[in-house]
């Protein structure tokens, strides 16, 4: 509870500093007088919550994110495993993927406009592309880093390729896969908002850009806060799902120990091992969990 209280206090302090700088119109090197105050943004947020457009934009953005991200998760994991396990697949797909991977997903907006018959499908494509490559790369590295002894053990017991895939490869690569998924969901939000600003008709990004064009700066910050909260919630959901599916991994947490007593200058430090006893050769199991 003390950690949650500390986090809440840090957010409150940041908001208080924002209100102070913008309320006093502080202009040093940064021009805080151009910013809306926290109170202005809160009033604009309350007005948006009372209308239907805000919830329509929220639903559209979430639908685009979830559709593109789920496609990227399935295809990214499948392609990553295939490239890592098959030399032929790596020769056929590896070079093409590595050439396309450095291209920013937002740079594919013109391609999406020309390729897909509707803007909605183009935005989903950009969201998919943004999340696909982090998932692919993380999965590929996680599979290649697996200990080959595990696979040999299953093969010795008579397990085939599918048995090895389900019992060794996918469970062993899950931590790396969810690392890529956490990165992918964040990049997806960045790209879907940018795509909505350019070619969307509804969505949080589209509404934020519209507020900017009509010089409604409190509305712009309402969109920014909405994007930040949605990104945090979806990233937290992915992380919690990863913890649930990898519950068999050892979990460690930092627990501060008692401070050593002060000693007078010139005296030797007391030994932590009693006289005549051997030091411990292992760590109790309950301290590893």
Residue pairs with C-beta under 8 A, 6 or more apart in sequence:
15 38
18 35
18 37
18 38
19 37
19 38
19 39
21 32
21 35
22 32
22 33
22 35
22 36
22 37
22 38
23 37
24 32
25 32
25 33
26 32
26 33
27 33
34 217
35 217
36 44
36 217
36 218
36 221
40 218
41 218
41 221
41 222
41 225
43 218
44 216
44 218
44 219
44 221
44 222
45 222
45 225
48 54
48 219
48 222
53 207
54 207
56 202
57 202
57 203
57 204
57 206
57 207
58 204
58 226
58 230
60 200
60 202
60 203
61 192
61 193
61 196
61 203
61 204
61 205
61 230
62 230
64 120
64 123
64 124
64 127
64 192
64 196
64 203
65 127
65 185
65 188
65 189
65 192
65 230
65 234
67 124
67 127
67 128
68 123
68 124
68 125
68 126
68 127
68 128
68 130
68 131
68 188
68 192
69 127
69 128
69 131
69 184
69 185
69 188
71 124
71 128
71 132
72 127
72 128
72 129
72 130
72 131
72 132
72 135
72 184
72 188
73 131
73 135
73 181
73 184
75 128
75 132
76 131
76 132
76 133
76 134
76 135
76 136
76 139
76 180
76 184
77 135
77 139
77 177
79 93
79 97
79 136
79 139
80 135
80 136
80 137
80 138
80 139
80 140
80 142
80 143
80 177
81 139
81 140
81 143
81 165
81 169
81 170
81 173
82 89
82 93
83 89
83 90
83 93
83 94
83 97
83 136
83 140
84 90
84 139
84 140
84 143
84 144
85 143
85 169
97 133
97 136
101 133
101 137
105 126
105 127
105 129
105 130
105 187
105 191
106 126
106 190
106 191
106 194
106 195
106 198
108 125
108 126
108 129
109 122
109 126
109 194
109 195
109 198
109 199
112 121
112 122
112 123
112 125
112 126
112 195
112 199
113 119
113 122
113 199
115 122
115 125
116 122
116 125
119 199
119 200
119 201
122 195
122 199
123 192
123 195
123 196
123 199
123 200
123 203
126 191
126 192
126 195
127 188
127 191
127 192
127 195
129 191
130 184
130 187
130 188
130 190
130 191
130 192
131 181
131 184
131 185
131 187
131 188
132 184
134 180
134 181
134 183
134 184
134 187
135 177
135 180
135 181
135 184
136 180
137 180
138 176
138 177
138 179
138 180
138 181
138 183
139 173
139 176
139 177
139 180
141 176
142 172
142 173
142 174
142 175
142 176
142 177
142 179
143 169
143 172
143 173
143 176
145 176
146 168
146 169
146 172
146 173
147 172
150 168
150 172
151 164
151 168
151 169
154 163
154 164
154 167
154 168
155 164
159 167
174 242
174 245
174 246
175 242
175 246
175 249
178 238
178 239
178 241
178 242
178 245
178 246
181 238
181 242
182 235
182 238
182 239
182 242
185 231
185 234
185 235
185 238
186 231
186 235
189 227
189 230
189 231
189 234
192 203
192 205
193 203
193 204
193 205
193 208
193 227
194 205
195 205
196 202
196 203
196 204
196 205
196 206
196 209
197 205
197 206
197 208
197 209
200 206
204 223
204 226
204 227
204 230
205 223
205 227
207 219
207 223
208 219
208 220
208 222
208 223
208 224
208 227
211 217
211 219
211 220
211 222
211 223
212 220
250 288
250 289
251 289
252 288
260 269
263 269
263 270
273 279
